Amino acid sequence: MKKDNIIPYISGCSTAVIFGMSFLFSKQALSVASPVSLLSFRFLTAFIVMSILIKLNIIKVNYKGKNLKNLFYLGLMQPIVYFIFETYGIKYSSSSEAGIMIALIPIFVTLMAFIFLKERPLNTQLLFILLSVTGVVYIILMKGSNGGNSNLLGIILLFGAILSASAFNIISRKLSREFSPMELTYSMMTLGAVFFNFISVVTRIKNNTLGSYFYPMTNINFVISILYLGIVSSIIAFFLVNFTLSKLEASKSAVFANLSTVVSIIAGVVILKEKFYYYNLVGSIMILTGVWGTNYFGKKTENKLELQTENP
């Protein structure tokens, strides 16, 4: 493979590892602060760091003459909608379960491409999509039978994160023709910082707790989590996501969520000592097999079409 072809895959793998570890740091931070407080500090940190880097000309952005309205839709899907669902989903589930659910993103990207881009998946792909969805349903039913109502709520919330992340993949892929990866990332961090800090301030004023706004920052574990989530998992990871989407199709880049799933499961079980039941393993295998099959047969079809084009 040529160097230019390898770099997007290295970028995608790096992103997956960063996001896989982010569930662990989010879980730790949520033991200290509320979801809204966590998100406000996370994106405020990302916005401040990126603004400093832009001021120092270390990174460059230029929005002059570009359609900024489309950036709002990108930021609405991610970080706003996605992180509301993901953070509350993690709160009511485990780090490893969150990783399992996020593995469904490539499936929903394929389905959205069919709905909005009229790219119909093959019958074989539909079977693998069904397998992945069945895996999630199986985990939900098994949790319900074991009395895991709070975790069931977490899984439902994570579904919202999956849908918004899938929409983000398609929107970012389209906007990459007009905006650079850094411009997309900075607009996302800015919108996230403004929205979540506004909600946090309003909530604290309502509850008469504005004076304790920075109290979570007195906890060293929270500070470490915020630095990771705000700089590594927001600035670096989202730059890599937008870069990967500028080089690869949305359905291909979404496949890296599989690696993120593996990392999150290992981190949750090994570091946080989370319980991992047999039905989590069975459901995970079904989900990942379905994701692999959906993308494998889609890739075979693309290769066949390329050969037919080259040799009419």
PyMOL commands that set and color helices and strands:
alter all, ss='L'
color gray80, all
select helices_A, chain A and resi 3-30+35-55+69-91+95-102+105-117+123-145+149-175+181-206+210-212+215-218+220-247+250-270+278-310
alter helices_A, ss='H'
color red, helices_A
deselect
rebuild
show_as cartoon
